[in-house]
């Protein structure tokens, strides 16, 4: 009998890349984080500065260490290259629904 014969697939496995990203980020962020806001603070410069804000479901801003914030911002930007990062004022990635939307929406 193989060691995987009795394994059952997990019920909560994310189906798409956005869902998997949301699941990974949820484990990296402080408890209660619901939305991650990502901005390019200098999109016209050679090396734009990234801004990340984690927000709870109650609208409270959660502290994320700088190195972790930059890593998460890069992951989101690379996961959604079609979002027009340089032209927009930023995007919000909802960790509960794995949806990306503009910050002005």
Buried (B, 14 or more C-beta within 10 A) or exposed (E): EEEEEEEEEEEEEBEEEBBBBBBBBBEEBEEEBBBBBBBBEEBEEEEBEBBBBBBBEEEEEBEBEEEBBBBBBEBBBEBBEEBEBEEBEBBBBBBEEBEBEEBEE
